[in-house]
Amino acid sequence: EFADLCQKAMGAADYLVIASNFSTVFCHNIPKLTVNELNWLRRFITFVDTMYELKVTLILHTAQPVESIKDIFSVEGDKQSYSQDEVFAFDRTLSRLEEMSSPKYLKSQWLGGSKKRRLQEKN
């Protein structure tokens, strides 16, 4: 659940444990976010970044129907009027999510798992 992953005090280290242990991760009930939920948004960005770095297959489910993942974060007014880093970071996150849905990414090898297990698989 999004509430467990991003609405609680979680950080990169927590997400790294998840990404290291699971090759596929589902995140359910992602709400529409605004600049009023910056902490949730920051955690979501960190979560996606961590999954991306370890080549985790990420399946996202929104709480409400949306046309595109772009619709989960909205900025009132003109995006250019916001100087907040989160607006730009979320744009990068969208780019990563698009890449994560590409056939090339989906065919890439998961980089998680224990070093011992990876060594056993290579031999």
C-alpha positions, 0 to 999 in steps of 0.5 A: 500500500502507498500508505505503508510505503510513503505515508510512514517514516520510510527512507532510502535504506528501507526501500533498498531492503525491499528492492534487494529482496523482491524483483517485482514490487506492487504499490497499491492505492496511490492517491493524487498528490499535490504540493500539500503532500510534499513528504509523501511525494518525496518518499514516492520519488525516493521509492521509485529511484531505488526500485529503478536503480536495482532494476525492480519491476514496479507495478503501480495501482492508483486509488482513483482512475487516471489516464496516465501516471502523470496525473498522480501529481498535480500543481495548481497553476503554472508549473513554471511558477513553482521553484520547488525541487519536487516539481523537477524531481517528479518530472525525472521520476515520470521519465524513469517510470516511462523507462521502467515500462519499456521492453528493454528495462523489463528484460533487464536483470534484477540487481537485488538479492544477496551477493552470496545468492548471485555468486551461486547463480553465476557458478 
